[in-house]
Amino acid sequence: MLDRFVAYNARSSGNDIAFSSLSQDRSYALLEATISRLARALEGLRGLDLKRVAVHCSDVWRHWALTLALGRLGLASASLSNGEVSDEELAALRPDLIVTDNTGVLPPVEGRLILAEEWFERILFGVEEDDCSNYYPPVSVEKSAPCRIALATGTGRDMQLLELTFGEVERQLHRFMYHDMVEFFSRNSQNKDCLLSKPQLLCSIGPQSLSGFLMVGAALSGGSTLRSSDSRSIGGEVMRSSSSLMIVMTPVHLEQLLRILPPGMQPMGHVYLSVVGGKLTEIILEQTRMRFTPYVQVIYGTDETGPVASIRAEQRQSEDNVGPLLPWAEVEVVDDEGRNLLPNEIGEIRIRGGVTNGYLENGSTVAQRFRGGWFYPGDRGFLSPEGMLHLRGRVDTLVNAGGAKFDLEVMENILRSEPRITDVGVFTMEDKQGVERFYAAIVSHETFDDEALSTRLRRRYAALPPVIMIWVQEIPRTLEGHVDRTNLRVTLRNYIRYELKIE
């Protein structure tokens, strides 16, 4: 379905720029001509009964052109991570065929279609001269047919498989376009210095996640320009822009960007930042508004639900406020027995009216996350009397030890209050006696007063057992920016056992 939006844009405004990078601009007409050439060259795949075709291509332009060409052929697509693809990712996705340009690292698997540079040069020779008469017509497909496959990892420890039909993709694209349109035009009405023009998009979330696919897809459907860059050039990509630029980033990516911005940089009035996939602290928000852009919004949602709530950062009254619910989202806060709680009472959040009604091929996890028509993302929080949604951590970060409850995210925030700690991840492991022990993986290159930190922790949790600090190079995180506690347990288990002598 997404490819049909692109074809319409090519016919109606073909000279508009679809993809822009530091090295080259490419129009919608060229994008559609490239999609048509690739679809014509790959149309033999339609006769192979392929349920899932994965794309592995480090070049952003080619990755999206191949993905859209598969959609033109009525085939369900998925995107693999750039660079090295893990065995776990392939085992969860199980594609029938991998279309690759062979520039990354893939585990040895069958079912590869390697498209070498010579193949692209031959297929796309003279593509710039193609006009509408050369466009490949879309294959007729039912809206209930599978369109997009993706892995979700942000709400649990294991990778889960999501599938959207052609009709569901179309519906989600409309939702993303609605939200972006309302936010952008509302901001422009306040920003007297910014000319009203079609915004461009720079998204730091890759297409291997469903949210990343839909965000970019909504931009292409609406005829916007997609700005592409990697982590090393994103700063230059932002600063060279003079048009209205909508940027989507996780808090982790935002912190990385702030570190590479030139000293003394002034905020840019043409940049509109959306922060997704994690908590935006007041410290990072203040730095962002002083050095990057005054226009910041926070969006709450998951791959399974799409965007659920959003708020302009200057309107929130606390860090945990993620705003009013979006029109299509229904949210309840319930206790352990599933009973609705009153406003301001903290409980487990559940959501209805999202992207999907379940995972594929994992009955136990479906039962845990999808119950009675509701999706349980594993977040705790409350709804205010005014209808504002507030987040108060994760259900799985609430640890019961010795009859007392401790929130691992609250502990992390206390540890981060030490300015010489750049990142931290708190996790627990049982010893041989079944006692829950607490560990804090610390990223720091300076000395600090760990006794003072322990005092701060016990000021919050008087019954907290000793916390053992371990210095590490980096904190592993999920795609959505949460601390990957399972990864920490696995990677540090031997160190704890053999170096710290804790059995």
C-alpha positions in Angstrom: 0.0 0.0 0.0 2.8 2.4 0.8 4.2 2.1 -2.7 0.9 3.4 -4.1 1.3 6.6 -2.1 4.7 7.0 -3.6 3.4 6.4 -7.2 0.8 9.0 -6.6 3.4 11.5 -5.4 5.5 10.7 -8.4 2.7 11.5 -10.8 1.4 14.6 -9.0 4.7 16.2 -7.8 7.5 14.1 -9.2 10.2 16.8 -8.9 9.8 17.1 -5.2 12.7 15.5 -3.2 11.9 12.1 -1.7 15.4 11.3 -0.2 18.1 13.8 0.7 21.5 13.2 2.1 24.8 15.0 2.4 25.8 13.5 -1.0 22.7 13.5 -3.1 19.0 14.4 -3.5 16.6 12.0 -5.2 13.1 12.9 -6.4 9.8 11.1 -6.1 9.8 10.5 -9.9 13.2 8.8 -9.6 12.0 6.8 -6.6 9.0 5.5 -8.4 11.0 4.7 -11.5 13.5 2.8 -9.4 10.8 0.9 -7.6 9.2 0.0 -11.0 12.6 -1.2 -12.4 13.3 -3.4 -9.4 9.7 -4.8 -9.3 10.0 -5.7 -12.9 13.3 -7.4 -12.4 12.1 -9.3 -9.3 8.6 -10.2 -10.5 9.6 -13.9 -10.7 9.5 -14.0 -6.9 5.7 -13.9 -7.0 5.7 -17.5 -8.2 7.7 -18.9 -5.3 5.1 -18.8 -2.6 7.2 -16.6 -0.3 5.5 -15.6 3.0 8.3 -13.4 4.3 11.0 -11.7 2.3 13.7 -9.9 4.3 15.7 -7.0 3.0 19.4 -6.6 4.1 20.9 -3.5 2.5 23.1 -0.9 4.2 22.3 1.8 1.6 19.1 3.6 2.8 17.9 4.5 -0.7 18.3 1.0 -2.0 16.8 -0.6 1.1 13.6 1.4 0.8 13.4 1.0 -3.0 13.7 -2.8 -2.6 11.1 -2.8 0.2 8.7 -0.7 -1.8 9.3 -2.9 -4.9 8.3 -6.0 -2.8 5.1 -4.2 -1.8 4.4 -3.4 -5.4 4.6 -7.2 -6.1 2.2 -7.9 -3.2 4.9 -9.6 -1.1 5.2 -9.3 2.7 8.5 -7.7 3.6 10.8 -7.3 6.6 14.0 -5.3 7.2 17.1 -6.8 8.8 19.5 -4.7 10.9 22.3 -3.0 9.0 25.8 -4.5 9.5 25.9 -7.7 11.4 22.7 -9.7 11.7 22.4 -11.9 14.8 21.4 -15.5 14.9 18.6 -14.6 17.3 17.2 -12.0 14.9 17.1 -14.5 12.0 15.7 -17.3 14.2 12.8 -15.1 15.4 12.0 -13.7 11.9 12.6 -16.9 9.9 12.4 -15.3 6.4 11.8 -17.5 3.4 14.2 -15.4 1.4 16.8 -12.7 2.2 17.4 -10.1 -0.5 20.8 -8.7 0.2 23.5 -6.5 -1.4 26.0 -8.6 0.5 27.5 -5.5 2.3 26.8 -6.6 5.9 27.5 -9.8 7.9 24.8 -12.5 7.7 24.9 -15.9 9.5 25.2 -18.8 7.1 21.6 -19.5 6.0 19.9 -20.8 2.9 17.5 -18.7 0.9 19.6 -15.7 -0.1 19.2 -13.6 -3.2 22.5 -11.6 -3.6 22.1 -8.5 -5.7 25.6 -7.3 -6.6 26.6 -3.8 -7.6 26.8 -4.9 -11.2 23.2 -6.1 -11.0 21.9 -2.7 -9.7 23.9 -0.9 -12.4 22.4 -3.1 -15.1 18.8 -3.0 -13.9 18.9 0.7 -13.2 20.8 1.9 -16.2 19.1 5.0 -17.6 16.4 4.9 -14.9 16.5 8.8 -14.7 14.9 8.9 -18.2 11.9 6.8 -17.3 8.5 8.5 -17.2 5.0 7.5 -16.0 4.5 5.2 -19.0 7.3 3.0 -17.6 5.8 2.6 -14.1 5.1 -1.0 -12.9 1.4 -1.3 -12.1 0.6 -2.5 -8.5 -0.3 -6.1 -8.1 -3.9 -6.5 -6.9 -3.9 -7.8 -3.3 -6.5 -8.2 -0.6 -6.3 -5.7 2.2 -6.3 -8.7 4.6 -3.1 -10.1 3.0 0.2 -9.8 5.0 2.2 -6.7 4.1 4.8 -6.0 6.8 6.7 -8.2 9.3 8.8 -6.8 12.1 10.3 -7.8 15.4 9.3 -6.1 18.7 11.6 -6.2 21.7 10.9 -3.1 23.7 8.2 -4.5 26.0 9.8 -7.7 27.1 13.0 -9.7 27.1 12.4 -11.8 24.0 11.9 -10.9 20.3 8.3 -11.2 19.2 7.0 -11.3 15.7 4.5 -8.7 14.5 2.5 -8.8 11.2 0.5 -6.1 9.6 -1.8 -6.6 6.6 -2.0 -4.1 3.7 -5.2 -2.6 5.2 -3.6 -2.3 8.7 -0.5 -0.6 7.2 -2.8 1.9 5.4 -4.7 2.7 8.6 -1.5 3.2 10.6 0.0 5.5 8.0 -3.1 7.7 8.2 -2.7 7.9 12.0 0.9 8.9 11.8 0.2 11.5 9.1 -2.6 12.9 11.3 -0.5 13.2 14.3 2.5 14.7 12.5 0.2 17.2 10.6 -1.5 18.4 13.8 1.8 18.9 15.7 3.6 20.5 12.8 0.9 23.1 11.8 0.2 23.9 15.4 3.9 24.6 16.1 4.1 26.7 12.9 1.2 28.8 14.0 3.3 29.8 17.0 6.7 30.1 15.3 6.5 33.4 13.5 10.1 33.1 12.2 9.5 29.9 10.3 8.0 29.9 6.8 5.2 27.4 6.4 6.6 24.7 4.2 6.3 21.0 3.9 8.5 19.5 6.7 11.3 17.1 6.1 11.9 14.1 8.3 15.0 12.7 10.0 14.3 9.5 11.9 16.9 7.8 14.0 14.8 4.6 14.3 15.5 2.0 11.7 12.9 0.3 9.4 13.6 -3.1 11.1 11.2 -1.9 13.9 7.5 -1.4 13.0 7.5 2.1 14.4 10.5 3.1 12.3 8.9 1.7 9.1 5.6 3.5 9.7 7.2 6.8 10.6 9.3 6.9 7.4 6.3 5.4 5.5 4.1 8.2 6.7 6.6 10.9 5.5 6.9 9.3 2.1 3.1 8.9 1.8 2.6 12.6 2.6 5.2 13.7 0.0 7.8 14.9 2.5 11.5 14.6 2.1 13.3 11.9 4.1 16.7 13.0 5.3 19.0 10.0 5.7 22.2 9.9 7.8 24.1 7.6 10.1 25.1 8.3 13.7 28.4 9.9 12.6 26.9 12.4 10.2 23.6 13.2 11.9 24.9 16.4 13.4 26.0 17.7 10.0 22.8 16.6 8.4 20.8 18.6 11.0 22.9 21.8 10.7 22.8 21.9 6.9 19.0 22.1 6.8 17.3 25.4 6.4 13.8 23.9 5.7 11.4 22.8 8.5 12.9 19.6 9.8 11.0 17.1 12.0 13.4 14.8 13.9 12.4 11.6 15.7 14.9 10.3 18.3 15.2 8.2 21.3 16.6 9.8 24.5 19.8 7.7 23.9 20.2 9.1 20.4 19.4 12.6 21.6 22.2 12.5 24.3 24.6 11.3 21.7 23.7 14.2 19.4 24.0 16.8 22.2 27.6 15.5 22.9 28.7 16.2 19.3 27.0 19.6 18.8 29.5 22.5 18.6 30.1 24.5 21.8 28.0 27.6 22.1 25.5 26.4 19.5 22.2 28.3 19.5 18.8 26.6 19.3 17.4 26.3 15.8 13.8 27.5 15.2 13.2 25.3 12.2 13.8 22.0 14.0 10.9 20.1 15.6 12.0 17.2 17.8 9.9 14.2 18.8 11.4 12.1 21.6 10.1 8.5 21.6 11.0 5.2 23.3 12.1 6.3 26.7 12.1 8.9 29.4 13.1 12.5 28.6 14.7 13.9 31.8 14.5 17.6 32.7 18.3 17.8 32.4 18.4 16.6 28.9 15.3 18.6 28.0 17.0 21.8 29.3 20.2 21.1 27.3 18.1 20.4 24.2 16.2 23.6 24.4 19.3 25.7 25.1 21.5 24.2 22.4 19.4 22.4 19.8 15.7 23.4 19.5 13.0 25.0 21.6 10.3 22.8 20.0 10.2 19.4 21.7 7.4 16.9 22.1 7.3 13.6 24.0 5.5 10.7 22.4 4.5 7.5 24.3 3.7 4.3 22.4 5.1 0.9 21.4 5.5 -1.1 18.2 2.4 -3.0 19.2 0.2 0.0 19.8 1.6 2.8 17.7 1.5 6.3 19.3 -0.7 6.5 22.3 -0.2 9.9 23.9 1.9 13.0 23.2 2.7 16.3 24.8 4.8 19.3 24.1 7.7 19.3 26.6 7.0 22.8 27.8 3.4 21.8 28.8 4.3 18.9 31.0 4.4 19.4 34.7 6.7 16.5 35.5 9.0 14.1 33.8 6.5 11.3 34.0 3.8 13.2 32.1 3.4 11.9 28.5 0.3 13.9 27.7 -3.3 13.3 26.7 -4.4 10.2 24.8 -4.5 10.4 21.0 -8.0 10.0 19.5 -7.7 6.3 18.6 -6.1 5.1 21.9 -8.1 3.7 24.8 -6.1 3.4 28.1 -7.0 2.0 31.5 -4.9 1.7 34.7 -5.7 -1.5 36.6 -4.6 -3.3 39.8 -3.2 -6.8 40.0 -6.7 -8.2 39.7 -7.5 -6.2 36.6 -9.8 -3.8 38.3 -9.9 -0.2 37.1 -8.2 2.3 39.4 -9.3 5.8 40.2 -7.5 8.9 38.8 -4.0 9.4 40.4 -3.9 5.8 41.6 -0.8 4.0 40.2 -1.2 0.6 38.6 -0.5 -1.3 35.4 -1.3 0.4 32.1 -3.3 -1.5 29.4 -4.1 -0.2 25.9 -6.8 -0.9 23.3 -7.1 0.3 19.7 -3.5 -0.2 18.8 -1.6 -1.6 15.8 -2.1 -5.3 16.3 -4.1 -7.8 18.4 -1.3 -10.3 19.0 2.1 -11.7 18.2 2.7 -14.5 15.7 3.9 -17.9 16.8 4.3 -17.4 20.5 1.2 -18.4 22.5 2.7 -17.9 26.0 3.8 -14.4 25.4 0.6 -13.5 23.6 -1.3 -14.6 26.7 1.0 -12.5 28.9 0.8 -9.3 26.8 -2.6 -9.6 25.1 -5.5 -10.4 27.4 -9.2 -9.7 26.9 -8.7 -7.4 23.9 -6.1 -5.3 25.8 -2.4 -5.0 25.3 -0.3 -4.8 28.5 3.0 -3.1 27.6 4.5 -3.7 31.1 4.4 0.0 32.1 3.1 1.4 35.4 1.5 4.7 35.8 -1.7 6.6 36.3 -4.3 8.9 34.6 -4.8 12.3 36.1 -8.4 13.7 36.6 -7.6 15.9 33.5 -6.9 12.8 31.4 -3.1 13.1 31.3 -1.2 9.9 31.2 1.8 9.6 33.6 4.4 6.8 33.6 5.9 5.5 36.8 8.3 2.8 35.6 8.1 -0.7 34.4 6.3 -3.6 36.0 9.4 -5.8 35.5 11.6 -3.2 37.2 9.7 -3.5 40.4 11.6 -6.1 42.4 10.4 -7.7 45.6 13.3 -8.6 47.9 12.9 -9.5 51.6 9.2 -8.4 51.6 10.1 -4.9 50.4 9.6 -3.5 46.8 12.4 -1.6 45.0 12.1 0.1 41.6 15.2 -0.4 39.6 14.6 2.6 37.4 14.2 4.9 40.5 17.6 3.5 41.7 19.1 4.2 38.3 17.9 7.8 38.4 19.4 8.3 41.9 22.8 6.9 40.6 22.6 9.2 37.5 22.4 12.2 39.9 26.2 11.7 40.3 27.5 13.9 37.4 30.6 11.7 37.0 28.4 8.7 36.1 27.6 8.8 32.4 25.3 5.8 32.3 24.0 3.1 34.6 22.0 -0.1 34.6 20.7 -1.8 37.7 19.8 -5.5 37.8 19.3 -8.4 40.2 20.5 -12.0 40.4 19.8 -14.7 42.8 22.7 -16.4 44.6 22.9 -20.1 45.4 20.9 -19.5 48.6 18.1 -17.9 46.6 18.8 -14.4 47.9 18.2 -11.6 45.5 21.3 -9.5 45.1 21.5 -6.0 43.6 24.1 -4.9 41.1 24.7 -1.6 39.4 26.7 -1.6 36.1 28.4 1.8 36.0 29.9 3.7 33.1 32.3 6.3 34.5 35.9 7.4 33.8 36.3 9.4 37.0 36.3 8.6 40.7 33.3 9.5 42.9 32.0 9.0 46.4 30.2 5.7 46.2 29.4 5.9 50.0 27.5 9.1 49.4 25.6 7.4 46.5 24.7 4.5 48.8 23.4 7.0 51.3 21.2 8.5 48.7 19.8 5.1 47.7 19.0 4.2 51.3 17.4 7.6 51.9 14.9 6.5 49.2 14.8 2.8 50.2 15.7 2.2 53.8 15.4 -1.6 53.5 17.6 -1.8 50.4 20.2 -4.6 50.5 23.8 -3.7 49.6 24.2 -2.7 45.9 27.4 -4.0 44.3 28.9 -1.6 41.7 30.6 -3.0 38.6 32.4 -0.7 36.1 31.6 -1.4 32.4 32.3 0.2 29.1 28.7 0.6 28.1 25.1 -0.2 29.1 23.3 -2.5 26.6 19.9 -1.3 25.6 16.9 -2.4 23.7 15.8 -0.7 20.4 13.5 1.5 22.4 16.2 2.6 24.8 15.4 0.6 27.9 18.3 -1.0 29.9 18.7 -4.5 28.7 18.9 -6.2 32.1 18.9 -9.7 30.7 22.0 -8.9 28.6 23.6 -7.5 31.7 22.9 -10.6 33.7 24.3 -12.9 30.9 27.5 -10.8 30.2 28.4 -10.2 33.9 27.4 -13.6 35.4 30.9 -15.1 35.1 32.6 -11.9 36.4 30.3 -11.9 39.4 31.0 -15.6 40.1 34.7 -15.8 39.4 36.0 -12.3 40.0 33.8 -11.1 42.8 33.5 -14.7 44.2 29.8 -14.4 44.7 28.1 -17.8 44.3 
